[in-house]
Amino acid sequence: MAADRGRHAGRRRLAAGAGRGPVIAPDEGFQDDEIAQFPEGVNLARLLPPVSRRPFVVGIDGRSGAGKTTLTDQLASVLQRSHDVVVFRLEDLYPGWGGLADGMAEYRTRVLEPLRRGEDAHWTAWDWLTSEPGTPRLTRTAEIVLVEGVGACHREARDLLDTSVWVELPTSQRKQRALARDGATYEQHWDEWAAQEEDYLAEDPVWEAADIIHPGPTPPAPATQERDGS
C-alpha cells in the first residue's frame, strides 16, 4: 500500500500544478536564507493554485507526527510575504484524546461553514490541561486561511476547501517526531489516537482525493566525526 501511495504522490503533485498559475510566481525570488529556513513552505507554495476567492482555504491533513504543523508554519511564513494569512489548528478543537470524530464534525460546522459564507468563525478551544471546554476563539476571514490537523481534509470538509494537501511520512518517523515533541503525555495516548486515525482513514483514504501529496520533513543527516589522523 505504501508503494502504491508513493506512485500516486508523484502523479498528484504534477497534476496539482498543471494548467494553473501558483500562488507564488515561479520567478518570485527568495533569499538563500529563506529557502534554507522554509524549504517545505517554499515548495508547497509553488504548488498551490492562485487565490480565487476570499477566504482561500487550504487544508493540510496527515497522521500524527507527519509534519503538518511544520509544513503549515513554513507555508504561512512564505505566503505572508504577499498575502494576509491566518492559521487554524484542529488540535485546538478536538474534545480530548478520544475526540477525533467529534472534532472533525465541529470543525466543519463551526469553522469551515462560516468561513465559506464569508463570515468570521467563532468556536471554543479545548483546554487540554483541564480536559474541558476552554476559551472562545475567532478565526477571521483572511485572504488565505490554512487549516491543519488530522481530519482537515476529511470527506465532509473537502467541498469547502479550495485546496487539499496530504502530508505523508513513515510510521516510525512519525511516532519518533510526535513523542519528541510532546513527550510522555502523548506516549500514553498514542495507541488510542492512532486507532481513531485508522478508523477515519479506513473509511476515507484522504491521500486518494488530495490535490497535493507532500512528503513530511526529512530527518537531519547524522553528524560526521572527523578523524584525528592518529
C-alpha positions as CSV (number, residue, x, y, z in Angstrom):
1,M,0.0,0.0,0.0
2,A,2.8,2.4,0.9
3,A,4.4,1.8,-2.5
4,D,1.2,2.5,-4.3
5,R,0.7,5.6,-2.3
6,G,4.2,6.8,-3.3
7,R,3.4,6.3,-7.0
8,H,0.1,8.3,-6.6
9,A,2.1,11.1,-4.8
10,G,4.3,11.8,-7.8
11,R,1.4,12.0,-10.3
12,R,-0.8,14.1,-8.0
13,R,1.9,16.6,-7.3
14,L,2.4,17.1,-11.0
15,A,-1.4,17.3,-11.7
16,A,-1.9,19.8,-8.9
17,G,0.2,22.4,-10.7
18,A,-0.9,21.7,-14.2
19,G,-2.7,24.5,-16.1
20,R,-2.9,26.7,-13.0
21,G,-0.5,29.5,-12.0
22,P,0.8,29.0,-8.5
23,V,0.0,31.4,-5.6
24,I,3.7,32.2,-5.6
25,A,5.0,33.2,-9.0
26,P,7.6,30.9,-10.5
27,D,10.1,33.8,-10.9
28,E,9.5,35.2,-7.4
29,G,12.9,35.4,-5.7
30,F,13.7,34.0,-2.3
31,Q,16.9,34.7,-0.4
32,D,19.1,31.8,0.2
33,D,18.4,32.0,4.0
34,E,14.7,32.0,3.3
35,I,14.9,28.8,1.3
36,A,17.2,27.2,3.9
37,Q,14.8,28.2,6.7
38,F,11.5,27.4,4.9
39,P,12.3,24.7,2.3
40,E,9.0,22.8,2.6
41,G,7.0,26.0,2.7
42,V,8.6,27.4,-0.5
43,N,8.0,24.0,-2.3
44,L,4.3,23.8,-1.3
45,A,3.7,27.5,-2.0
46,R,4.8,26.9,-5.6
47,L,2.3,24.1,-6.0
48,L,-0.7,26.0,-4.8
49,P,-3.2,27.4,-7.3
50,P,-3.8,31.2,-7.4
51,V,-6.1,32.7,-4.8
52,S,-9.5,32.8,-6.4
53,R,-11.8,34.0,-3.6
54,R,-11.7,35.2,0.0
55,P,-11.1,33.4,2.1
56,F,-9.0,30.9,0.1
57,V,-8.9,27.8,2.4
58,V,-6.1,25.3,2.2
59,G,-6.5,22.1,4.2
60,I,-3.3,20.3,5.4
61,D,-4.1,16.8,6.6
62,G,-1.9,13.8,7.6
63,R,-1.4,11.4,10.5
64,S,0.1,12.5,13.8
65,G,3.7,13.4,13.6
66,A,3.8,13.5,9.8
67,G,5.0,17.2,9.8
68,K,1.7,19.0,9.2
69,T,2.5,21.8,11.7
70,T,6.0,22.3,10.5
71,L,4.8,22.5,6.9
72,T,1.9,24.8,7.8
73,D,4.1,27.2,9.8
74,Q,6.7,27.3,6.9
75,L,3.9,27.9,4.3
76,A,2.4,30.7,6.4
77,S,5.8,32.4,6.7
78,V,6.3,32.2,2.9
79,L,2.8,33.3,2.0
80,Q,2.8,36.2,4.4
81,R,5.3,38.0,2.2
82,S,2.5,38.9,-0.1
83,H,-0.8,37.7,1.4
84,D,-2.9,38.1,4.5
85,V,-2.8,34.7,6.2
86,V,-4.2,33.1,9.3
87,V,-3.8,29.6,10.6
88,F,-6.4,27.3,12.3
89,R,-5.3,24.1,14.1
90,L,-7.7,21.3,14.6
91,E,-5.8,20.2,17.8
92,D,-7.3,23.3,19.5
93,L,-10.8,22.0,18.8
94,Y,-10.6,18.2,19.4
95,P,-12.5,17.5,22.7
96,G,-9.8,15.3,24.3
97,W,-7.8,12.3,23.3
98,G,-10.9,10.4,22.2
99,G,-12.4,13.3,20.3
100,L,-11.1,13.0,16.7
101,A,-14.5,12.3,15.1
102,D,-16.3,14.9,17.2
103,G,-13.6,17.5,16.5
104,M,-13.8,16.8,12.7
105,A,-17.6,17.4,12.8
106,E,-17.2,20.6,14.9
107,Y,-14.5,21.8,12.5
108,R,-16.8,21.7,9.5
109,T,-19.8,23.3,11.2
110,R,-18.1,25.9,13.5
111,V,-15.1,26.8,11.3
112,L,-15.4,25.9,7.6
113,E,-19.1,26.7,7.1
114,P,-18.9,30.3,8.4
115,L,-15.6,30.9,6.5
116,R,-17.2,29.7,3.3
117,R,-20.1,32.2,3.9
118,G,-17.5,34.9,4.2
119,E,-18.0,35.2,8.0
120,D,-15.5,35.0,10.8
121,A,-15.6,31.6,12.5
122,H,-16.4,31.7,16.3
123,W,-15.5,28.5,18.1
124,T,-14.5,27.3,21.6
125,A,-11.0,25.9,22.2
126,W,-10.5,22.7,24.2
127,D,-8.4,23.1,27.4
128,W,-6.1,20.1,27.3
129,L,-4.9,20.8,30.9
130,T,-8.4,20.7,32.5
131,S,-10.0,18.4,29.9
132,E,-12.9,20.7,29.4
133,P,-14.1,23.4,27.0
134,G,-11.8,26.5,27.3
135,T,-11.9,30.0,25.9
136,P,-13.9,31.4,22.9
137,R,-11.7,31.9,19.8
138,L,-12.2,33.6,16.4
139,T,-10.7,32.6,13.0
140,R,-11.1,35.6,10.8
141,T,-11.8,35.7,7.0
142,A,-8.2,36.5,6.0
143,E,-7.2,36.3,2.3
144,I,-5.8,32.8,2.9
145,V,-6.8,30.5,5.8
146,L,-4.6,27.5,6.4
147,V,-6.4,24.7,8.3
148,E,-4.1,21.9,9.6
149,G,-4.5,18.8,11.6
150,V,-5.8,15.2,11.4
151,G,-9.1,15.4,9.6
152,A,-8.5,18.8,8.0
153,C,-9.4,17.3,4.6
154,H,-12.0,14.8,5.6
155,R,-14.8,13.9,3.1
156,E,-17.4,16.2,4.5
157,A,-14.9,19.1,4.6
158,R,-13.3,18.8,1.2
159,D,-16.1,20.5,-0.7
160,L,-15.5,23.6,1.5
161,L,-11.7,23.7,0.8
162,D,-10.0,25.3,-2.1
163,T,-7.0,23.0,-2.0
164,S,-6.4,19.8,0.0
165,V,-2.9,18.6,1.0
166,W,-2.0,15.2,2.4
167,V,1.4,15.0,4.3
168,E,3.0,11.6,4.2
169,L,5.7,10.2,6.5
170,P,6.5,6.6,7.5
171,T,5.0,5.5,10.9
172,S,8.4,5.0,12.6
173,Q,9.4,8.6,11.8
174,R,6.0,9.9,12.7
175,K,6.0,8.4,16.2
176,Q,9.5,9.5,16.9
177,R,8.7,13.0,15.9
178,A,5.4,13.2,17.9
179,L,6.9,11.8,21.1
180,A,10.0,14.0,20.8
181,R,7.6,17.0,20.5
182,D,5.0,16.0,23.2
183,G,6.8,13.6,25.4
184,A,5.3,11.2,28.0
185,T,1.9,13.0,27.9
186,Y,1.3,11.8,24.3
187,E,3.1,8.5,24.7
188,Q,0.3,7.1,26.9
189,H,-2.3,8.2,24.4
190,W,-0.5,7.2,21.2
191,D,-2.3,3.9,20.6
192,E,-5.8,5.4,21.4
193,W,-5.2,8.3,19.0
194,A,-3.7,6.1,16.3
195,A,-6.7,3.8,16.4
196,Q,-9.0,6.8,15.7
197,E,-6.8,7.8,12.8
198,E,-7.0,4.2,11.4
199,D,-10.8,4.2,11.6
200,Y,-11.0,7.6,9.9
201,L,-8.7,6.7,7.1
202,A,-10.1,3.3,6.5
203,E,-13.4,5.0,5.6
204,D,-11.9,8.0,3.9
205,P,-8.4,7.4,2.3
206,V,-7.7,11.2,2.1
207,W,-4.5,10.8,0.0
208,E,-6.5,9.4,-2.9
209,A,-8.6,12.6,-3.1
210,A,-6.0,15.2,-2.1
211,D,-4.9,17.8,-4.6
212,I,-1.3,17.6,-3.4
213,I,0.6,15.0,-1.6
214,H,3.6,16.4,0.2
215,P,6.4,14.5,2.0
216,G,7.0,15.1,5.6
217,P,10.2,16.7,6.8
218,T,13.4,14.9,6.0
219,P,15.3,13.9,9.2
220,P,18.7,15.7,9.5
221,A,21.7,13.8,8.4
222,P,23.8,12.4,11.3
223,A,26.8,14.5,12.1
224,T,30.0,13.1,10.7
225,Q,33.0,12.9,13.0
226,E,36.4,14.0,11.7
227,R,39.2,11.6,12.2
228,D,42.1,12.9,14.3
229,G,44.7,11.5,12.0
230,S,46.3,9.4,14.7
